Amino acid sequence: MLRIHRSERADPLVAALGTVLAAPHGDPFAAELVAVPSRGVERWLAQQLSHVLGARDGDGVCANVVFPSSTQLLDEAVAAADVGYAESAALWSAERAVWPLMKIIDDSVPTEAWAGVLAVHLGLQAGGHDKGRRFAVASKLARHFVSYSQARPEMLTDWLAGRDEQGDGTALPDDLMWQAELWRRLRAALGPSPAELVDEACATLRTIPNATDLPEQFSIFGPTRLSPSRVRALGALAEQRDVHLWLHHPSPALWAAVNKAAVPPGRRRDDAAALIVHNPLLASLSRDIRELQQLLPATQDDQRHDVGPRPDTILGRLQDELSQDLVPVTPAKADDKDRSLTVHACHGPGRQVEVIRETVLGLLKNDASLEPRDILIMCPDIEAFAPLVAASFGMADEHGSHPAARIRVRLADRSLRQTNPLLSLLRQLLELAANRVTATQVLDLAGAACVRKRFSFSDDDIEQLRDWTTAANARWGLDAHHREPYGLGQVAQGTWRIAVDRLLLGVAMEEGDQWLGDVLPLDDVDSGAIDLAGRFAEFVARVDDAVRALEQQHTVPEWTQLLSELVLSLGEPLQAWQAVQLASELDDVAEAASETDVTLSRADLAALMAGRLAGRPTRASFRTGTLTVCTLVPMRSVPHRVVCLVGMDDGAFPRHGIVDGDDVLARAPRTGERDVRSEDRQLFLDAVCAAQQTLVITYTGADPRTGAPVPPCVPLGELLDAVDASAQAPDGDLGREHVVIRHPLQPFDARNFTPDRLGAAGPFSFDRSGLAGARAASAERHVEPTLVSHPLGAASPADTVDLDELIKFLQHPARAFLRQRLGISSWADDSDPADALPVALDSLQQWGLGERILRQRLAGMSSHACKEIEHRRGDLPPGQLGRRLLGELGRTVDSLLAACEHERAAPAESVDVSVPLDDGRRIEGTVSVRGTMILSLTYSNLGPKQRLEAWAKYLAVIASGADPSLQAVSVGKQSDGVARSVLRGVDPADARGILTDLVALRDTGLREPLPMAIKTSEAYAVERHRHRDVPRGRFRADYKWKSNNYPGEDADRAHVLVFGGTITLDELMSAAPAAGEHWLDETTRFGVLACRLWTPLLSVEKTS
């Protein structure tokens, strides 16, 4: 007899199950069978039964109890009753049926008229290009055939008889007619399907008790949905055995109403049972369990196990209303301290986890009897929330900044690729082969833990590889041949082959005017990095081998062997079990396809492995005494004192119910057939009913960027509607106003630490760091101090001043202060290497290319050689785009060279200078001189930076006793052609005095940041020198300083750092001259310094 036990919560069912198991019956040594829906329920059930089983009370023993899944138990019973059923079920399983199905598709679909729709979809017709979906479609169809067998076996028997119908006498839709013929072809290959055998097997179970070795009594615990075929098997077994079905049913009233209505199963849209539910929340969420009741046999022994009185709280009353299927007439006023149900609206997933962390800590603090094992956290997407949970809970914290660090957390249901780095590497390889093999993808692969172990890559090594990749211009593609599918087979630049060749050639020779074939050596490959270069080249070679191997077609056994070899060639297991698990997973795949010789492409293989690497429930991660975080499925009905639901966001839950156009069942679903959105709603209802004391729910209630309100998911919205009907806020407002707590964006917001805010009697948050931030935010605001609040002491005295160091100071005083005095030498560029081939160069890139060509031409290299080098460097856009750009830049360089052809006639000589200064020090350096001329040639627009460099060199050479007729000529670009600056006419004594003043200026600039920026000061000094006009000088200086459409000097990172932020020109000019600083009638320090620097230069400069 089928004996149904039901309760609104699972814990009363456990007590009753213990009584059933403890009662003597049959063989005392026979194992008890209790089928369970998930591994999480199994662990909980075994623990609970250990409290009620044993020779005496309190023995704490649960032994000789077997916990198969309900589907396993029922399928094995049917298989035992029909000798052919087990073999048929195995052959028709989706994992095995997909292979003969693929063979049928390959052999028949491309040429036969009945399969025209499928042929077009798969790209199997002549000239098709979408064959990569072949396995994915076959696998989907195999799963559909399995679901047809379980949900509508009569439809398959119709197909077998040649009737293309849906199992209820109605014809298949025209666009699905091909499925019936495809199934018949598969049936001819595999033999009878389980759908044909289940009725006969069930008849055997009804009439022959020993047709199966199941005991005379067994239990099925906690199902919410059983397919019609399995319900038939359940009914057949119940005719000869005591079958105890333990149902977690939310409403005795609904059970009674459905029993009374006795609505037979049929089309879901015509189901009258849906109309007999009164409570709107129950009607919306309970379809799965209601339809299961409709499918169960009518002859049954029905027993309800009472949960006892519920507390008079918002949650307790809500559960009572669900239980009684009531619609409240008048909402009850809630107690101000009632926090049995709280819904937290947060700014995004990260903030949700922070709020859950603080809520859990608050519950543990307020109830000494509550332990982490009493709290369950469930979320619909464990992979999205797992890193956030790991960061908030259970992390070691040396400074004790947060008490949640002491809570141990167990994450369940993680995908294999998240827990096993070798399987993650396998997924990365498949994705890499499906894409362009970009610089970012390859570097990410190199950074994987198992790859780093295989090739001994350290953190510093990974940074060096990133620098080399950028310098060698590796963009995407293994080589030119690998780019052929993209129409770029003639473009080799930017491929990994060229990049690695450049790196290795750079080990042997310097970058210069030499190259080997199409390869230009990479510059600056240090001798200490030769070993790393070799290991990186080996890594890229193995990636190349892997990607090319994955482009071939192989049988499944060949694929699994190849995958194992490829993964282990690139990665080394961090622990031994990881390699064992990799081998086990691949062996399972090979075994499922051991009887087929169908070949798979890489796309087919990726579809095959995707399912193997997905998340799956595990027994070991549940009920371990720690705080459990899992998906909603495995612990759905397990009661806990506190149940937390995280991530109840609109669009994330329930799962998107996109109807598969190839699913016959989805066209006109019938009672008991699967619907994922209905499944998720049932999960939500089970979780609400499983909360014994407190239910906590979080969702994204505000956009993290804009703060705009965001609605919750529909089931949560319906729950809040039920709260409004059931409860009234203490102030008389809607119940949701008491239940919903809207959290601030930041964890350091003062509201988190204000008593009686955010639903807590005391401060809501326990975050000490957040508290410090809140205090700082609410304290009196102080102006951010500048980098140096007062002048530093004089730098260590040196007998000599390096001419190059002086020039760097003159060109950028703020940067020189940071580098030469404070040792702040650079700003790291954390941007990822570019993945796309350049199609154009921005202004800075064009300047770098032009300057490089100009330097090469000045060194005597021919124009043709320069072009050859730049084509091999890889900076240029490919093809004609690069040639056109290089031609334009070359013509500009030619014009610059022609403009100073006379000056370049004399050979360049290096002149060492050593100038004694008036303060006893010397300036020393080396200057390139051509006869009686210092020539400075730049691809840049001729500006203050180049002129100051020429000025310092000119002064140094003149002061050292050179020919007084010497002149400094600077040539650069300007908008309408070529600009020229000529400096001459300074006698040696004056040159020495000016140099002494410039060095003194540098001494001051190394003690404190000077209010002086080169372009800004030059603009001001020019107007003062020419017109003596201060307002006009300020106007011109402001144009250079202030950012508008283009960045000004106010946005320079060195200026921002030394001046404490972006400041205005008025602020820059606000300081008065320091003691001893003066220049004619200048009243600001900026003006004094600008004129002091520029007036001597402007007095002797001739421009054209």
N, C-alpha and C positions, 0 to 999 in steps of 0.2 A: 504493500500500500504506500502511496505517496503521502507522507506526513509533512505538512508545511508548518514551519515555525517562523513567526515573523515578529518583528519589534521595530520600534522607531530608532533604536540604537543597537549597536552590536554587542555591548557588554552583557545585557540580559540573555542574549542568545548563547553566549559562551557558557554561562552558568548552567543553562538547560542542556547544552551539548555535553558538558561534563557529566551531568546526571545520566544522559543516554549512554555515554561511553563507559561509565562506571558500572552500569547494570550488567549482571552476568547474562551471557547468551552464547550458545555454540561453543566453539573451540576457544579455550582461554588463551591459547598461544597464537591465535590468528591475529594478524595486524588489523588495526582499525583504519578504515579509509575515510578521510575527510578531504573532499576536493575543495580547492580554494581558487579565488580569481587572480591572485598575484602573490609574489614572494613576500611582499611586505605584510600582507594579511597572514600568510603562513607563519612568519616569525612572531607576530603579535599573538596569534591563536595558540601557538605552542607555549609561549610564555604564560598566557592566561590559564591555559589548561593545566599547567604545572602547579597552579595554586589549588586546583579542585580534584586532581587525580592523585592516586597513590593509595597504599594500604590504609593509611591513616590521614587525618586532616593535617595539612601543613607539610606533607612529605616533599612537595615541590618536585614532582616527577611527571614528565610527559614522555612516555616511552612506548615504542611499538605502535606509533600512530604515523601513518603515511599520508603525505599531503600532495597528491597529484593535482594538476589543474582540472577543472571541471570538463573542459573540452577533451583533455587526454583520457580521462576516466570513461566518458561516454563513447568516444571514438573507439577505444580499445574494447569496450563491451560489445559494440556492434561488430567489430572485426572478429571477435571470438565466435560470434553467432553465425558468421558467413566466412568460409575459408578464403573466398576470393576478395572479400571486402578490404582486408588489410593491404593486400598487394595493389588493389585498385586505388585505394586512398593514397598509397605511396607514389604510384605512378602519376596520379592526377594532382598531386600536391604542386603548388605553384613553383617550388624550387626545381622540380624534376620535369613537370609538363612543359615548361618554357622551352626546353631544348627540342623535343619533337615538333613543338609548335613553330619554332623558328625554321626548322627544316621544311615544314609544310609551306610556310610563308615564302621561303626562298624558292621552292620548287614550283608552287602553284600560283601564288598571288600575282607575279609579274605578267602572266600570260592569259589567265582565265577571266572571263567576263564578270563572273559573280563577285570578284574581289577587286573591281576597278577602284572603288572608293579607298580601300586599304592600300592599294598599290600607289595611288597618287599621294596619300598621306606619308607613306614610307619612302617615297622617292625611288621605287623599284621599277617604275616604268622607264622607257627608253629616255636617256638623258637626265634621269633624276639625280638630284644633288643632296638629298636629305637622308641618306642611308644611315646616318649616325644614330637615328632614333629606333633602329630595328629591334635591338634587345629590349629597350625600355617599353616599347609598345607590346612586344610579345609577352614580357613579364606582366604588364598590366592586364592583358587579356587572360593570361593564365590565372591571375588572382580573381578576375571577374568570373571565370568558369568555376573556380572553387566556391565563390560566394553564391553563384547560381545553384550549385549543387546543395549547399546548406540551406539557402533561403527558399528556393523554388525548385525542388527536384522534379515537380510535375512539368515544369517548362522544358527541362532537358529530355524528359521522356517523350514530350510532344515533338521536340526536335528530332529525336531518334526515329520517331514514326513518320517523319517527313512533314510534320505540321509546324510551320514557322510562326508559332504563337508565343504568348507571354505566360502561359500556364493557367490562364483563366478564360480561355476561349477567344481572346482578342488577338488580332494579328500583330506581329512585330512592326514597328515603324519602318518605313521603306529604307531609311538610311542605315538601319541595323540588320537588314535581312542577311547580309554577308556573314554575320556572326553564327547563325544557325548552320550554314554550310561549313564554315571553318571548324565549328565544334564537331560536326559529323566527320570531317577529315581527321581531326585529332582522335576522335573515338575509334576510327578505323585503325589508327596507329597504336593506340594504347589499350584498346579493349573496353569492356563495360566500365562506366563511370560509377562512383559511389552513389550517385542519385538513383541509378537503376537497381541497386542492391539493398538500399536502406530499408525499404518496406518489407522485403522478405526477411532480412535480418531481424527487424523488429518483431515480425510474426514469430520467428524462432525464439526470441527472448521471452515472448509472452507464454509460449506453450512448453518450452523445454527449460526447466530451471537451471540445469547444469550446463547450459550452452556456453556460459561464461563462468570463470572461477571467482567472480566477485562474491564477497561474503553475503550472508543473508541480510545484513544490515550495513548500510554505509550512509554517509552524509555529503551533501553539497552545500558549502557555506558561502553566502554572500554574493551570488550572481545578480546582476541587474538586467542582463540580456542574454538569452540563449536562442540560437537559431531554430527555426521550425523543425529541421531534421533532428537536432539534438533533443528538442522537447519530445519528439516522437520516441526517441530512444529512452528518454527518462520515463515516459509513461509506460513503455513496454517493460522496463526493468522493475517498475513499481508494482506490476501485476504479480510478480513472483517473490519480491523482496520488500523489506522495509526500507524505503528510501526517505531519508530525512532531508528536506530542503529548507535551509535556514536563510530567510530573506530579511534584508535590511530595508523595511518598507516604511516610508515616512508617515503614513496616515491609515489607521484602522478604519476610519470613516470612509476613506476612498476605497479601501479594499472591499468593504461591505457594499458600497454603491456599485462597484464594477461587477461584483458577484451577482448582485440583484438584477442588474441590467442584462447580464448574460449576452453581451454583444459579441457575435462571432467575428473572428479575424477576417479582414477583407482589405480593400484599398484604403490607404491611410486617409485620403481626402474625404472618404465617406464614413469614417469611424465615428459612430455616435457616442462612444465611450468618452471621447474627449470633451463632450458637452456636459457631462454629469459632474465635473469638478467645480466646486464653488470658489475656493480660495484661489485668487489669480496667480499667486506665486507658485502654488502647488500645481495648478493647471499648466503653467509655463514650463516648469522644470521636471515634471515627473513622468514624461511620456514613456521613457524606456521601461521603467518598472511597471507602469500601468499596462503596457503592451505585453510584457512578459506574463503578467497575470492572465491576460486574455488567451495566451497560447497554452497555459498549463491545463492538464487534463481536468475535467469537471469532477471526477471521482477523487476525493482527497480528504485527508484529515487535517483540519486547519486549527492551529493553536496560536494564540497571541501571547507574547511574554511582555508584561508591563515594565516600563522603565521607571515607574514610581513618579511621585510628584516632582515637578520641575520648580526651580526657584522662581520667585516672583520678580523677575527681571525682564528687561526688554527682550533678551534672547530667549528666556524661558517662555514668555508669553507667545513669542513668534513661533517657537517650536510647538507649543500647545495648539495654536491656531492651525498649523500645518497638520498636526496629528488629528484634529477634529474636523478638518476641512471647513473651517469657519471663516466668515468674513466679518470682522469686528464691526459692531454698530457704533460704538463710541470709543475713541482711543483713551487708554489709561494714562494718567499723568506719570511720567517717569521720575524716579528719585534723582536728585542732582548728582549723587555719588554713583549712580548706576552706569558702569562702563563695561557691562557684559558684552555689548556689541559696539565696536568702534570702527569707523571707516575713515581712513586717512587719505586725504587728497594731497598729492606731493608733486614736486617738479621733476619728473623723470624717474627712471629705474634706480639710478644711484641714490637719489634722495629717499626712495621707497625703502631701500635696504637699511639706510641710516635710521629711518623712523621705526622700522621693525626692530632694529637693534635696541633702540632706546625704550620701546614699548615692552620688549621682553625683559629688559633689565628692571623696568619699573614694576612689572608683575612679580618678578622674583624677589624684589625688595619688599613689596607690600604683603607677600604671602610666604612665610617661612617654610610652609609645607610643600610649596611648589618647587619642583626640580626641573632641570633641562629636559629630562626624559619625558616629562608631562606635557611638553610643548612640541607641536608639529608645525613646520613651515612648508607650505606647498605653493608651487608656482607653475604656470602653464608652460614656460620655456626655461628649463633648468640651465641650458647652455648660456643663455643671455644673462642669467642672474648669478651663476656659480662664481665667476670672478669677483663680482661685487660682494657676495656673501663671504667669500674667502678673505677679502680685504677688510671686512668689518668685524668678523667673528674669528676667534681661534688663532689669531696671529700673535706670535710672540712679541711682547712689548717691554723692552728693557726699562723704559721710563715710567711705565704704569699710567700712561695718559688716558687709557680707557678701560674700565672694568670688563667690557665684553671680550677683551683679549684673553681672559681666563676661561671663557666658555668654549668647550670643545664642540665642534660641529662636524657632522657626517653628511656629505653630499652623496645622494643616490641618483641612479638613472643616468649617469654621465655616459656620453658616447665613447666608444672604444678609442677613437682618435684623440680624445681629450685626456685619456688616462694612460695610453701607451704611445710613446713618441715614435716608435717604429711604424705603427699604423697611421699616425699623423703624417709621417714622412711619405708613406704610401699614397695618402690622399693628396699631398702636395705635389708628388710626382705626376699623378694623373691630371691634376689641374694645370701643372706646368706644361705638360705635353699638349694639352688642349688649347693653350694660349700661345703667345708670341715669344715666350722665354725672355721676359723683360729684365732689365737691370735690377729692379726692385724685387722681382720674384726670385731671381737667382741669389741675391744677397739675403733675402728672407730664408731661403733654403739653407744657405751656409750658416745662418744664425740658429738653426734648429739644434736643440741640445745634443741629439744623437749624432748629427753631422759634425758638430764641433768636436765631439769626442773622437770620432773616426779620423778627422784630419788635424786634431790638436789645435784648433783655432781658439785663441784667447780673446778676451774683450778687446784688447788693443789690436789684435790681428783683424778682428771684424771691422774696426774703424779704419785700419790701413787698407783693407780690401775695398771698403766704400770709397776711400780717396783714390785708389788706383782705378776703380771702375769709372769714377767721374773723369779723372785725368785722361784715361784711354778712350773716353767717349763711347763706352759700351752702352747701347740703347736697347736693342731687342734683336732677336734672331740668332741662331747658332752660326750661320754663315749665309752667303748669298743664296745658295741652293735652298736653304730652309725658308727663305722669303718668297720663293716662287709662287706659292699659293696666294700671296698678297699682291702679286704683280710687280714685285721689286727684286726679281732674281738677278738683275744686273747691278744691284747696289750692294756692295760689300762693306761699305763704311758703317761703323756703329754696331757691327756684329761681334759676338763673343770670340769668334775665331781671330778676327783682326785685333781685338783688345788684348787677348792673351798673347798673341804673337808680339805685339808692341811691348808688353810687359817683359816677356822673356828676352827680347832683343835689347831692351833697356838694361838688362843685367850685364850684357856683353859689351855694349857700346853706348856712348853718350848721344843725346839728341842734338842734332846740329844740321849740317848740310849733307849728311849721309843717310841713306836708307837702303833697305834690302828688299828687292822686289817691290811689293806694294805695301811694305811695312816700315813705318817710321818708328825708331826706338823711343820708348817712353822715358822721359827725363826723371832724374832724381830717384832711381831705384837704388836704395842704399845697399852697401855690401852686406850689412847685417840682416837684410830682409830677403836674401837670395833663397833661403830655405822656405820662407813663407810664400815667395813667388812660385816656387816649385810645387808646394802643396796646393796652392790655389789653382795652378794650371792642371794638376791632376784632378782636382774637384770638378773643374769645368769640363774636362775631358770625360769624366764619368757621367756628368749631367748630359753631355752631348750623346754619349752612348745610350743612356737611358731613354732620352726623348726619341731618338731614332728607332730604338727597339720597340717603343710603344706605338710607333706609327705603322707597324706591320700588323698582319692578321694572324691569329693563332687559335688553336683549339684551347679549351679551358684548362686542361692539364698543362699544356705548354705555357699558358699565361701564368698560372700559379707558380710554376717553377721559375719563370722569368722574373716575376714580381719579387719573389724571395731573393733572387740573386741581385736584382737592382737595388732593393732596399738595403740589403746588407753590404753592398758595395759602397753605398753612400753614408749609411748610418751604422753606428755601433750601439748595441743596447746598453742602457744605463744600468739595468738589472737583468739577470738571467731570464726571469719569467717573461719579459717583454718579447724576447726572441721566440720563446715557446708559444706564447699566445699568437704571435704573427704566423708561425708555422701551423698552428691549430686552425686558425681562421681560413688560411689558404687551403689546407687539407679538406676542410668542410666544403669549400666551394668546388674543389676538384672532384670530391666524392659525389656531389649532387649531379655533376655533369659527366660522370665516368663512362656512361654508356652512349655518349654522343660524340660525333666528330665535327659538329658545327663549329665554324670558325667565327671569331668575334673581332671586331675592330676595337680601337682604343675607346671610342665613344660607347660601344656596347659594354666594354669592360668597366668603364666608369659607372655606368648605370647599374651593373651587377654588384660592384663593390660598395656603392652608396648605401644600400640596405644593410650590408654586413658591418659597416662602420657606424651605424646610427646608434642612438642611445637605447638601452634595454634595461629592464629592472633586474636588480641583483639582490639576493637574499641577505648577504653579509652586511649591507649598509643600513639596515633598518633595525630599530629597537635595540640599539647597542648601549643605551644608557646616556648617550649624548644628545645634543639638539639635532634633530633630523630635518634635512631639507631635501625635498624630492618633488617630482611632478604630482599631479592630482590623482593619477591612476592607481599606483600601488597601495596607497594608504587611505583611499577615498572614504571608506566607512569605518576606519579604525578610530574609536573614540579616544580623545585626549582632553585633558582639562582645558588646555588652550590650543586652539587651532588658528593658524595665521595663513591667510591667502594673500600672496604677493603678486603683483603684475596683472591685476584685473583691469587691464586697459582696453579701451575701445579699439577694435581691430586686431587685438592679440588674443582675445577670448570672447566667445567660443572660437574654435578654429574656423577658418574660412570654408564655408560649405559650397565651394564651386562644384557644380554638378559636372561629372565626367560624361561627356557626350556619348561615350562608347558603353556606358553602364546601363544595361537594360533595366535593372532594378530601380535606378534613379529616375527613369522616365515616369513611372507610375508606382511609387513605393507602396508596399503593403505592410500590414501590421507585423511588427517584430523585426522588420528589416533595418539594417544599420544606417544611421545618419550621424555623422560626426558632430554636428552642432547639437543635436539632441543628446548625444553621448556626453558632451561637455556640460550641458545644462544639468544632466543627472549627476555628474561629478560634483558640480557646485552645490546641488541640493544635499547630496550625501555629506559633503564637508560641513554644511550648515548644521545638519542634524548630528554630526559627530562631535560637535563642540559641547563639552559637558559644563563648562564654566564661563569661558570667554571666547568670543570670536573676533579676530582682528583682521581687517581687510585693508589693503593699500592699493591705490591706483594712481595713474598720472592724471592729476586733476588740473594741472596748469602747464602751459608750454614752458619748458626751461629757459627759452630765449626771450619770449615776449611776455610771458606771464598770463597770456590769454587763457580763459577757462576752457577745460577739455572735459567732455562728458565721460562717465565711466562706461564699462562694457554693459551690454543690455541686461544680462542676468543681475548684475549688481544694481543697476537702475531699478529693476523690478523689485529687488530686495528692499531698496530704500522706499519705494512706493508702499510696500507691505509694512515697513516701519511707520510710515506716516499714518496708515490706517490703524495700526495697532497701538501706537504710543504717541504721547504728547510731551513736548519738551517741558521742563520745569517752569519755564516762563510763559507757557501757553502756546508757544510756536509749534510748527510742525515737528514731528519726531526726528526727522533727519537732521534738523538744526542742532539737536543734542548729540546725535550719533556721528555726524560727519565733522571731522576736524581738518581744517585747512592749514597746512604747514608752510612756514616761510621757505624761501628758496635756499638759504644758506644755513648750515649747521651752527654758525656763530651768530645768528640773529638773536637779539636779546629776548625775544618771546620764548625761545627754547629754555630759558633759565628763569623765567618769571613764574612764581607760584600761581596756581589756579588758571594757568593758560594751557592751551593745547590738550585739554582733557585730563590733566594730572593735578592732584591736590598740591603737590610740591612742584619743583622744577621738572620739566619733562625730560630734559637731556642730562646724561651723565658724562658727557664729553668734556674733559678738563681743558683740552686744547680749544674747543669751541667756546668754553666759558672765558678763557683768556682773550680770545678774539672778540667776544661780545663786550668784555670790559674795555678793551682797547678801542672798540668802535664807539662806545658810549662816553669815553673819556674826552677831556678837552682836546680839541684838535690843535696840533702844533704844525707849524710850517716845516716841511721836510728839510732837514739840514742839507747844505751843499756838501759836496765830497770833501772839501777842505774848508773848515770854518775859519782858520787863521793861517797865515803863512808858515810854511815849514822852515826848519832850520836850513842853513846853507848846505848844499850837497858837499860830499867829501871833496876837498880840493884836489885838483889834478894839474900837473905842469903843462899839459897839452889839451887842446880842444880839437876834436876831430871835425874836419871840415864837413863831412857828410852828415854828422850829427847836428851841426849848426844849420845846415840846409834843411834838414827834416823839421827842425824847430821852426824855422822861418816859414816853411810851407804849411805847417799845421801846429800852432803852439799848443792847443789843447791835447792833441794826440801825443805830441812829444812829452808833455807833462805826464801823461798816463804811462807811456812806454819807458821813457828815459829816467823818470824819477820814481814812479810807483811800481814799475814792472808789469803793468797791465798791457800785454803786448798784442792781444788779438781778441776778436769775437768769433766764437765757433759758429760755423754754418751747419745747422742740423737738418737742412733740407735733404730730401731723398734724391738720389741720382735721377736724371731725366730718363723717361722711358720712351719718349717719342723722338723720331728723327726730326731735326730742325728743318722747317720750311722757310724760315726767315730768321735773321739775327736782329736783336734789339740794338739800341744805340751803343750801349756799353760793350756788347759783344763785337760789334763792328769796329769800335775803337781799339779793342784788344787785338783783333786780327790785323787792322791797319798798322798799329804801332809795331806789331811783331814783324810784318813785312818790311816796314821802313827800317827797322834795326838790321834785318837781314841784308837789305840792299846797301845800307851804309857799310856793312862788313864785307862788301864786295860780291855778294851772291847775285846771280843773274835773275832777271824777272821770271824766266822759265823755271829755274830751280825753286824759287819761292812758291810758285804755283804748284809744282809737284809736291813740295813738302806739305803745303796746306791741304791739298786734296787727300793726302795720306793721314793727316792729323785727325780728320773726322769732324771738325767743327762746322764745316760748311753744309748748307743744304745739299741734298743729292742732285746729281744730274745738271741740267741746264740752269736750275736755280742757283746752284753754287758757282757755276762758271760765270754767270752774269754778274753775281755779286763780287766775285774775285776780280773780274774785269773792271768794275767800277772802282773798287778799292785800289787796284793797281794803277789806274789812271790818276787818282788823287795822289798816290805816292809819287808817281812820275812828275806831277806838277810841283810837288814840294821839293823834290830833288833838283828839278830844273831851276827853281827859284834861287837856289844857293849853289848852282853849279860852279860859279867862280870861287866861292868860298871853299868848296870841297876840293879844289884843284891841288892845294898843298897837302902833303901826307899828314896824317894825325900822329902826334907824338904825345906820350904821357909825361907830364911835367910834375915833379914832386915839389910841393911848396911847404915852406916852414916860415911862418911870419911871427916875429916877436911882437907882442901886444904891449900897450902902455902899462898894464897891471903886472907885467912880468911873465905871463903865460905865453904860449905859442899856439898858433893854429897850424895844423899839419894836415896834409891830404894830397891827393893826386888829381890833376886836371888834364883833360885831353885838349891839346892846342894844335891848331893847323897854321903854321907860320906865325903871323902876328894876329891870329884870330882864334877866339873861343867860339866854336859853332855848336849851337843847341838846336836840334831839329826834332820836331814832335808831330805826331799825327793828330794830336788834340788841337782844339782851338787854342791859339796862343793866349794864355791867361796869366794871372798873378803867380801861379805856382811855377811855371816855366821861367818867367822873368826873374823871380827871386833867386832861383837856382843859378841862373846865368850871372846875376848881380854878385852873389857871394863868391862864385868862382873867379869872376873878373877882379874883384877887390883883392882876393887872395894872391892871384898871379901878379897883379900890379904892385901890391905891397911887398912882394918877395923880390922886387928889383927887375922885373921884366921890362921889355921895350915899352916906353911910354905911349907909343903909337898903337899898342895892342887894343883891340876892341872885342866886345862880346856881341855876337849876332845870334838872335833867337828867331827861328822860323817855324811857323805853324799855320793852321787853317784859320780862316774866318769865313763869314757867310758868303762873301762874294769872291773868294779866291784864297790868296796866300797873304798872311800877315807877317810883318818883320819888325823886330825890335833891335836897336843898336845902342850899346852902352860904351862910352869912351870919354876921354878927357879928364880923368881923375888922376891927380899926381900921387906918388907913392905915400907921402906923409898923410895926405887926406884919406887915402885908402886904408892906411893903418888905423887912423882915428875912427873911421866909420866901422871897421871890423871890431875895434875895441868896444864901441857902443852896442853893436849887434850881439857880441858875446855877453855884455852886461845885461842886455835885454833877455837873452836866453837864461842867464843866471837867475833873474827875477822870475821868469816864466817857469823855471823848475822848482821854485819855492811855492808858487801859488798859480792857479789858472788865471791867465790874463784875459781881460775883456776885449779880446781881439780875434777876429776871424778874417782870414786873408782876403777873400773876395769882398766882404763887407768893408773892411778897413781900406782896401784899395779904392773902392768906389767913393768913399768919403774923402780920402786923401787927394784924389784927383780933382774933385770939385774945389777943395780948399786950396790946392796948389794953383789951379787955373783961375778961379773966380773969387776966392776968399769968401765963398757963400756957404754959411753954415746950414741954413734950411735946405738948400739944394743938395748939399752933401748928405744931410740926414735922409732926404727923399731917396737919393740914389743908393745909399747904404741899406735902407729898409727894403728896397727892391731885391737886393742880393741876400739879405738876411731872412726875410719872411717867406715861408712856403705858400705857394698859390697853386697853380696848375702843375708846377714842378717843385720838387723838394728844394727848399732854401737851406742856408747854413744853420738855421735854427733847428733843423731836423737831424743834423749830423749827430751820430751816436756819441762821439766823443764830447761834443758840446752839451748834449742832453745830460751826459753823466757828470761832467765837471760843474755844470751850472745848476744841477738839481732839477732838471726838467726842461721843457720847451719854454723859453722866455722871449719876451718882445725886445725890439731894438731899444725902446725906452729903458727897459730894465738893464739891458747890456750897457747902456750909456749913463746909467744913473750914478755910478761911482765917481767921486771926485779924484783928481790926481793925487797920487801918494806923495809923501814927503820927498822932495828932491826931484820930482817929475814935473816938467813944464815944457810948453812949446808955444811960443808967441802968446796969442790970446785964447788958446784952447782952455775950456773950463771943465771938460770931462776927461777921465782917465782914458776912455776909449779914443777920444780925439787926439790926446797927447801921444799915445802909443801908435796910432795910425800914422800920424804925421812923422813921428820919429823914425818909423820903419820905412815909409814910402817916399818922403820928400827928397832925401839924397838921391834916390834912384830916379825919380821923376825929373830931377834937375838936369840930369845928363842923358836921359833917354830920348832917342829919336825913333819914331814909329812910322810905319808906312803900310 
